[in-house]
Amino acid sequence: MGDRNTSQPSAAGALLSSGQDAEINPRMMVSRNHEVLQKIWEIENSLRELCERREIEKSPGELGKISKIEKSLAALWAQQIQLVDLTKSMSEQLRSLQRSQPEMAAIPNSTVDKAVNPYPRSVNGLVDSMN
């Protein structure tokens, strides 16, 4: 196709003037495809850079959202600490109430272990004497 330092149009002009009409179209198409691919690559890089810039521009807004979330988390953390403190104080109050109440007398084991006779002895004695 000629010297690489020669621009594409001048190389195409040299080919036309040399009478190589059969080779012009494929060479020009390859050259044109290369140019198109190069432009596509440049556009993709530009789009990538634009997306990165856009994300950088969005980041202050995102930082604002992060700040709000952090504030909400701090408030929730404070509430959780308050709930833990409240639970501890309630437990202490319950323990102090249990200590201050007199202990109830335990039920004797004899009434619990033995079956209760529905008939008193005096009635049993009468029933036995009647037989």
C-alpha positions as a printed NumPy array, in Angstrom:
array([[  0.   ,   0.   ,   0.   ],
       [  3.022,   2.229,   0.219],
       [  4.801,   4.129,   2.911],
       [  3.147,   4.038,   6.35 ],
       [  3.864,   7.713,   6.826],
       [  1.813,   8.527,   3.742],
       [ -1.798,   9.414,   4.518],
       [ -4.569,   7.069,   3.445],
       [ -6.026,   9.317,   0.718],
       [ -2.632,   9.799,  -0.92 ],
       [ -1.985,   6.045,  -0.827],
       [ -5.352,   5.445,  -2.467],
       [ -4.522,   8.105,  -5.074],
       [ -1.21 ,   6.407,  -5.81 ],
       [ -3.001,   3.108,  -6.326],
       [ -5.499,   4.697,  -8.69 ],
       [ -2.799,   6.335, -10.742],
       [ -0.781,   3.117, -11.005],
       [ -3.654,   1.317, -12.706],
       [ -4.245,  -1.318, -10.04 ],
       [ -8.029,  -0.911, -10.075],
       [ -8.672,  -4.521,  -9.041],
       [ -6.743,  -4.107,  -5.785],
       [ -8.122,  -0.698,  -4.855],
       [-11.436,  -1.772,  -3.434],
       [-10.188,  -4.532,  -1.098],
       [ -7.27 ,  -2.421,   0.147],
       [ -9.451,   0.607,   0.652],
       [-12.035,  -1.503,   2.431],
       [ -9.414,  -2.986,   4.768],
       [ -8.045,   0.466,   5.45 ],
       [-11.521,   1.846,   6.005],
       [-12.41 ,  -1.061,   8.333],
       [ -9.26 ,  -0.392,  10.304],
       [-10.229,   3.281,  10.623],
       [-13.751,   2.36 ,  11.693],
       [-12.456,  -0.094,  14.296],
       [-10.058,   2.549,  15.573],
       [-12.923,   5.071,  15.874],
       [-15.106,   2.51 ,  17.663],
       [-12.285,   1.814,  20.109],
       [-11.856,   5.562,  20.733],
       [-15.607,   6.011,  21.237],
       [-15.734,   3.1  ,  23.692],
       [-12.852,   4.594,  25.657],
       [-14.56 ,   7.989,  25.633],
       [-17.803,   6.442,  26.866],
       [-15.928,   4.623,  29.612],
       [-14.305,   7.894,  30.689],
       [-17.665,   9.676,  30.613],
       [-19.21 ,   6.964,  32.779],
       [-16.366,   7.273,  35.262],
       [-16.759,  11.051,  35.358],
       [-20.485,  10.674,  35.82 ],
       [-19.954,   8.325,  38.748],
       [-17.5  ,  10.79 ,  40.253],
       [-20.08 ,  13.543,  39.82 ],
       [-22.726,  11.334,  41.412],
       [-20.521,  10.467,  44.346],
       [-21.28 ,  13.649,  46.349],
       [-24.958,  12.699,  46.184],
       [-24.079,   9.156,  47.121],
       [-21.978,  10.503,  49.966],
       [-25.057,  12.387,  51.146],
       [-27.039,   9.162,  51.149],
       [-24.251,   7.387,  53.   ],
       [-24.193,  10.19 ,  55.546],
       [-27.946,   9.848,  56.107],
       [-27.614,   6.097,  56.53 ],
       [-24.773,   6.559,  59.017],
       [-26.906,   9.005,  61.019],
       [-29.793,   6.533,  61.039],
       [-27.476,   3.76 ,  62.178],
       [-26.127,   5.975,  64.958],
       [-29.678,   6.691,  66.14 ],
       [-30.544,   2.984,  66.044],
       [-27.367,   2.165,  67.969],
       [-28.295,   4.708,  70.637],
       [-31.784,   3.197,  70.916],
       [-30.307,  -0.278,  71.228],
       [-28.045,   0.89 ,  74.058],
       [-31.058,   2.449,  75.791],
       [-32.983,  -0.82 ,  75.463],
       [-30.094,  -2.795,  76.933],
       [-29.842,  -0.35 ,  79.846],
       [-33.604,  -0.524,  80.397],
       [-33.5  ,  -4.334,  80.38 ],
       [-30.676,  -4.32 ,  82.933],
       [-32.523,  -1.928,  85.241],
       [-35.73 ,  -3.983,  84.986],
       [-33.795,  -7.145,  85.858],
       [-32.253,  -5.419,  88.878],
       [-35.68 ,  -4.205,  90.029],
       [-37.111,  -7.718,  89.71 ],
       [-34.219,  -9.153,  91.733],
       [-34.677,  -6.54 ,  94.451],
       [-38.426,  -7.253,  94.576],
       [-37.763, -10.971,  94.909],
       [-35.321, -10.332,  97.764],
       [-37.709,  -8.011,  99.598],
       [-40.711, -10.388,  99.528],
       [-40.883, -12.845, 102.427],
       [-40.406, -16.406, 101.372],
       [-43.593, -18.408, 101.509],
       [-43.703, -21.422, 103.744],
       [-43.052, -24.562, 101.841],
       [-45.879, -27.04 , 101.608],
       [-45.068, -30.024, 103.784],
       [-44.099, -33.078, 101.814],
       [-46.443, -35.304, 103.799],
       [-49.581, -33.804, 102.224],
       [-48.048, -33.849,  98.824],
       [-46.666, -37.379,  98.945],
       [-49.629, -39.142, 100.602],
       [-52.999, -39.692,  99.037],
       [-55.759, -37.819, 100.803],
       [-58.455, -40.004, 102.416],
       [-61.841, -38.404, 101.757],
       [-63.348, -40.105, 104.832],
       [-62.156, -39.028, 108.265],
       [-61.255, -41.768, 110.799],
       [-64.293, -41.218, 112.836],
       [-66.469, -41.959, 109.867],
       [-64.397, -45.058, 109.057],
       [-64.838, -46.24 , 112.594],
       [-68.592, -45.9  , 112.313],
       [-68.674, -47.685, 109.035],
       [-66.571, -50.511, 110.454],
       [-68.781, -50.834, 113.538],
       [-71.891, -51.02 , 111.452],
       [-70.631, -54.046, 109.574]])
